[in-house]
Amino acid sequence: MALNKLRQLDRDSVGITLPKDDMRVEGLLDENGQLRGDHHVHIRHIDDGEWTVELVEGLEP
């Protein structure tokens, strides 16, 4: 099981890094390993210490 560290982003937010290999499998990275376009995710708190992250398709920027 891979572990990822939570990071303080600003006063109101924290972030977590998603592995590029996983993003590559989803087709979200270009041939240079850079994020391809804009993407949105829905983060849902499920239970103590448990969240889901779901890619949301079809949103216009």
MIDOSE-1310 file (N, C-alpha, C; in nm, 2 decimals, decimal comma, always signed):
residues 61
maln	+0,09/-0,12/+0,00/+0,00/+0,00/+0,00/+0,09/+0,12/+0,00; +0,07/+0,21/-0,10/+0,14/+0,33/-0,11/+0,09/+0,43/-0,01; +0,17/+0,51/+0,05/+0,13/+0,62/+0,14/+0,16/+0,75/+0,08; +0,07/+0,85/+0,09/+0,08/+0,98/+0,04/+0,07/+1,08/+0,16
klrq	+0,15/+1,18/+0,16/+0,14/+1,28/+0,27/+0,05/+1,39/+0,24; -0,03/+1,43/+0,34/-0,12/+1,55/+0,33/-0,03/+1,67/+0,34; -0,06/+1,78/+0,26/+0,02/+1,90/+0,26/-0,07/+2,02/+0,28; -0,02/+2,11/+0,36/-0,09/+2,24/+0,38/-0,08/+2,32/+0,26
ldrd	-0,19/+2,36/+0,19/-0,19/+2,44/+0,07/-0,21/+2,59/+0,10; -0,30/+2,62/+0,19/-0,33/+2,76/+0,23/-0,40/+2,75/+0,36; -0,46/+2,86/+0,40/-0,52/+2,86/+0,53/-0,64/+2,77/+0,54; -0,71/+2,75/+0,43/-0,84/+2,68/+0,43/-0,83/+2,54/+0,36
svgi	-0,71/+2,50/+0,31/-0,71/+2,38/+0,23/-0,58/+2,30/+0,26; -0,60/+2,17/+0,24/-0,49/+2,08/+0,24/-0,50/+2,00/+0,11; -0,39/+1,94/+0,07/-0,38/+1,86/-0,06/-0,31/+1,73/-0,04; -0,33/+1,65/-0,14/-0,27/+1,52/-0,14/-0,22/+1,49/-0,29
tlpk	-0,11/+1,43/-0,30/-0,05/+1,40/-0,44/-0,11/+1,27/-0,49; -0,16/+1,27/-0,61/-0,20/+1,15/-0,67/-0,09/+1,10/-0,76; -0,05/+0,97/-0,76/+0,06/+0,92/-0,84/+0,04/+0,94/-0,99; +0,14/+0,99/-1,06/+0,13/+1,01/-1,20/+0,10/+0,88/-1,28
ddmr	+0,15/+0,77/-1,23/+0,12/+0,64/-1,29/-0,03/+0,61/-1,30; -0,10/+0,64/-1,19/-0,24/+0,63/-1,19/-0,31/+0,73/-1,28; -0,26/+0,85/-1,29/-0,32/+0,95/-1,38/-0,30/+0,91/-1,52; -0,18/+0,85/-1,55/-0,15/+0,81/-1,68/-0,24/+0,70/-1,73
vegl	-0,27/+0,60/-1,64/-0,36/+0,50/-1,67/-0,50/+0,55/-1,70; -0,54/+0,66/-1,64/-0,67/+0,72/-1,66/-0,67/+0,81/-1,79; -0,55/+0,83/-1,85/-0,54/+0,91/-1,97/-0,55/+1,06/-1,94; -0,51/+1,10/-1,82/-0,52/+1,24/-1,79/-0,39/+1,32/-1,81
lden	-0,28/+1,24/-1,85/-0,15/+1,31/-1,88/-0,11/+1,30/-2,02; -0,04/+1,40/-2,07/+0,01/+1,39/-2,21/+0,14/+1,31/-2,22; +0,20/+1,30/-2,33/+0,32/+1,22/-2,36/+0,44/+1,27/-2,27; +0,43/+1,40/-2,23/+0,54/+1,45/-2,14/+0,51/+1,44/-1,99
gqlr	+0,40/+1,37/-1,96/+0,37/+1,35/-1,82/+0,30/+1,47/-1,76; +0,26/+1,57/-1,84/+0,19/+1,69/-1,79/+0,04/+1,67/-1,80; -0,03/+1,73/-1,70/-0,18/+1,72/-1,70/-0,24/+1,77/-1,83; -0,32/+1,69/-1,89/-0,39/+1,72/-2,02/-0,52/+1,79/-1,99
gdhh	-0,53/+1,92/-2,01/-0,65/+2,00/-1,99/-0,69/+2,02/-1,85; -0,81/+2,07/-1,83/-0,87/+2,09/-1,69/-0,96/+1,97/-1,66; -0,95/+1,93/-1,53/-1,03/+1,82/-1,48/-1,08/+1,86/-1,34; -1,20/+1,80/-1,31/-1,26/+1,82/-1,18/-1,28/+1,69/-1,12
vhir	-1,27/+1,69/-0,98/-1,30/+1,56/-0,91/-1,40/+1,60/-0,80; -1,48/+1,50/-0,76/-1,57/+1,51/-0,65/-1,51/+1,43/-0,53; -1,48/+1,49/-0,42/-1,43/+1,43/-0,31/-1,54/+1,42/-0,20; -1,56/+1,29/-0,16/-1,67/+1,27/-0,07/-1,61/+1,20/+0,06
hidd	-1,65/+1,26/+0,18/-1,61/+1,20/+0,30/-1,71/+1,08/+0,33; -1,66/+0,96/+0,35/-1,74/+0,85/+0,37/-1,76/+0,81/+0,51; -1,65/+0,81/+0,58/-1,65/+0,77/+0,73/-1,52/+0,82/+0,79; -1,50/+0,80/+0,92/-1,38/+0,84/+0,98/-1,25/+0,79/+0,91
gewt	-1,17/+0,88/+0,86/-1,05/+0,84/+0,79/-1,07/+0,78/+0,65; -1,19/+0,80/+0,59/-1,21/+0,74/+0,46/-1,28/+0,84/+0,37; -1,23/+0,86/+0,25/-1,28/+0,94/+0,14/-1,28/+0,87/+0,01; -1,36/+0,92/-0,08/-1,35/+0,87/-0,22/-1,32/+0,99/-0,31
velv	-1,26/+0,97/-0,42/-1,23/+1,07/-0,52/-1,28/+1,02/-0,65; -1,37/+1,10/-0,71/-1,43/+1,06/-0,84/-1,41/+1,16/-0,95; -1,35/+1,12/-1,06/-1,34/+1,22/-1,17/-1,47/+1,25/-1,23; -1,50/+1,38/-1,25/-1,63/+1,43/-1,30/-1,60/+1,47/-1,44
egle	-1,67/+1,41/-1,53/-1,66/+1,44/-1,68/-1,77/+1,54/-1,72; -1,74/+1,61/-1,83/-1,84/+1,69/-1,89/-1,86/+1,83/-1,83; -1,78/+1,87/-1,74/-1,80/+2,01/-1,69/-1,73/+2,11/-1,78; -1,79/+2,22/-1,81/-1,74/+2,32/-1,89/-1,66/+2,42/-1,80
p	-1,53/+2,45/-1,84/-1,46/+2,55/-1,75/-1,51/+2,68/-1,75
